[in-house]
Amino acid sequence: MEINAHRMVANLAVEMAQTVYEGLAKDNTFYKTWTRTAFVKECAPTLRAEAKQLLAGMLTRNDVSQYEKDKIFEALVLDESIPQKGAWDTTQKRI
């Protein structure tokens, strides 16, 4: 699935969508309606901002190495240069 974001941000958004699916799939109606793949494909792009917030929060943690903080920071900076496109584009007005 494609999320218009830096790879680190996109991977985290997919992980987050997988976790949401696992929680919701306990409901039989939901489980019968959605496959994991279809749900993650639809949900993950909506979690881009939350993934970025989670990564930004890791920059202040003492249990994250400086090397990892540098990688996270670089991913967040590079992600800002990637426009969000498609159905989940929140930067444009909808009529």
Phi, psi and omega in degrees: 000151185248126173239128181282081183200167174301147184307317181295318179294315181298316180298319179293320178298321177294315177302317180295318179296323177298318179295318177299316180301314181301321178290317182284334183291351176291341176273119184302322180297315177297314183299322179287336184273321187243134165275158179302313183299314181295319181295312182297321178300321180280322188277319187306316180299334180284349183259010181302311182296319179294323178296318178296321178296318179297315178297318179299322178297330180291340180293340182260356184277141179283339182271009176252128183293158178298323177301313179294320177300319179296318179295317179297313180301314179300317179298318180293320178295313180294325180296328180297335181274355181261116179291144176276125184236165172095199186300335186257018179291111182262003183271349181248148177288144175252137180262000000 
